[in-house]
Amino acid sequence: MSENRAEILAGAAVLAVALGFLVWAGRGEVSGSSGSYPLQAAFRSAEGISVGTDVRLAGVKIGAVTAIRLDPKTFFAETTIAVDQGIELPDDSAILVSAEGLLGGNFIEIIPGGSLDTLAPGDEILDTQGAVSVLSLMMKFAGGGAEDDAPQGAGE
């Protein structure tokens, strides 16, 4: 009889922990999405970025990517990000796709400018830098650079 009671108590504890985790996870998502404003940016390459990717300022998460689509006219990746309320970014800020390391994932990094004017909800950040392919950089290094680096007029 005491074995059944121990099993019932252990099962109740597991259910209570699971329920507590679900409540905690639900509250975190709701509070993070309500206090933000959208900004736009167009990248030449948004490789490694997807909806939900972190947006960071000085290494601190201040938002997330909310939408990515290809502009068929410019062939740029039109990106919408949500930035936490209370963070006022100068309108000359730069935005770039950064990597966490050689094997890490990518994230969006914002580098604040020095302007006294700030970006309003829906504004576009004009100074962008797309993703840099680590593989292509390694291939250039391993191959000794571009063909244009060859000596000119060696036989002259």
C-alpha positions in Angstrom: 0.0 0.0 0.0 2.8 2.4 0.8 4.4 1.7 -2.7 1.2 2.9 -4.4 1.1 6.1 -2.3 4.8 6.8 -3.2 4.0 6.3 -6.9 1.0 8.5 -6.7 3.0 11.3 -5.0 5.8 11.0 -7.5 3.3 11.2 -10.4 1.6 14.2 -8.9 5.0 16.0 -8.5 5.8 15.3 -12.1 2.5 16.7 -13.3 2.9 19.8 -11.0 6.3 20.5 -12.5 5.1 20.0 -16.0 2.1 22.3 -15.4 4.4 25.0 -13.8 6.7 24.8 -16.8 3.8 25.3 -19.2 2.5 28.3 -17.3 6.0 29.8 -17.2 6.6 29.3 -20.9 3.2 30.8 -21.8 3.8 33.9 -19.7 7.3 34.5 -21.2 6.0 34.5 -24.7 3.1 36.8 -24.1 5.2 39.4 -22.2 7.9 39.4 -24.9 5.6 40.0 -27.9 3.4 42.8 -26.5 6.0 45.5 -25.8 7.8 45.9 -29.2 7.7 47.9 -32.3 8.6 46.9 -35.9 11.5 48.1 -38.0 12.4 47.2 -41.6 15.8 46.3 -43.3 16.8 45.0 -46.7 19.7 42.6 -46.8 21.7 41.4 -49.9 22.0 38.1 -48.1 20.0 36.9 -45.1 21.6 33.5 -45.0 21.2 31.8 -41.7 18.4 34.1 -40.5 14.8 32.9 -40.0 11.7 34.1 -38.2 12.5 34.1 -34.5 16.3 34.8 -34.9 17.6 37.1 -32.1 18.2 40.8 -32.6 21.0 42.0 -30.4 22.5 45.4 -29.4 25.9 45.2 -27.6 25.4 41.5 -27.2 22.0 41.8 -25.4 18.9 40.5 -27.0 16.5 43.4 -27.7 14.1 41.8 -30.2 13.6 39.1 -32.8 13.0 38.7 -36.6 9.3 38.6 -37.3 9.2 38.3 -41.1 11.5 37.7 -44.1 10.5 37.8 -47.8 12.3 38.2 -51.1 11.7 41.5 -53.0 11.3 40.3 -56.6 12.4 43.7 -58.0 15.6 44.2 -56.0 16.3 40.6 -55.1 17.0 41.7 -51.6 15.7 39.9 -48.4 13.2 42.3 -46.9 13.3 41.7 -43.2 11.0 42.9 -40.4 12.3 42.9 -36.8 10.5 43.6 -33.6 12.5 45.8 -31.1 11.6 46.0 -27.4 9.8 49.2 -26.3 11.9 51.6 -24.5 14.9 51.1 -26.8 15.2 54.2 -29.0 17.6 53.6 -31.9 19.3 56.5 -33.7 18.1 56.8 -37.3 21.7 56.4 -38.6 22.1 53.0 -36.9 23.5 50.1 -38.9 22.2 46.5 -39.0 24.1 43.4 -40.0 24.0 39.7 -40.0 26.6 38.3 -37.6 27.8 34.8 -36.7 28.2 33.6 -33.1 31.4 31.8 -34.2 32.7 29.4 -36.8 30.1 26.7 -36.0 27.5 28.9 -34.3 24.3 30.3 -35.6 23.6 33.7 -37.0 21.9 36.7 -35.4 21.0 40.2 -36.3 23.3 42.9 -34.7 22.4 46.5 -34.5 25.2 49.1 -34.2 23.8 52.4 -33.0 24.7 55.6 -34.8 25.2 59.0 -33.3 22.2 60.9 -34.6 19.9 62.7 -32.2 16.8 61.6 -34.3 15.4 58.1 -33.5 13.7 55.5 -35.6 9.9 55.4 -35.4 7.9 52.2 -35.6 7.8 51.0 -39.2 10.9 52.9 -40.3 13.7 51.3 -42.4 17.3 50.9 -41.3 19.2 51.9 -44.5 22.8 50.9 -43.5 22.7 47.1 -43.8 25.3 44.3 -44.2 24.3 40.9 -45.3 25.6 37.5 -44.2 29.3 36.7 -44.9 29.7 33.1 -46.1 32.5 31.5 -43.9 32.8 28.7 -46.5 33.5 31.2 -49.4 36.1 33.0 -47.2 37.8 29.8 -46.4 37.9 28.8 -50.1 39.4 32.1 -51.0 42.1 31.7 -48.3 42.8 28.1 -49.3 42.9 29.0 -53.0 45.4 31.8 -52.5 43.0 34.6 -53.3 41.3 35.7 -56.6 42.8 35.2 -60.0 43.3 38.9 -60.3 46.1 38.7 -57.8 48.4 37.0 -60.3 51.4 39.0 -61.4 50.8 41.1 -64.5 53.3 41.1 -67.4 55.5 38.3 -66.0 56.7 37.4 -69.5 57.4 41.0 -70.6 
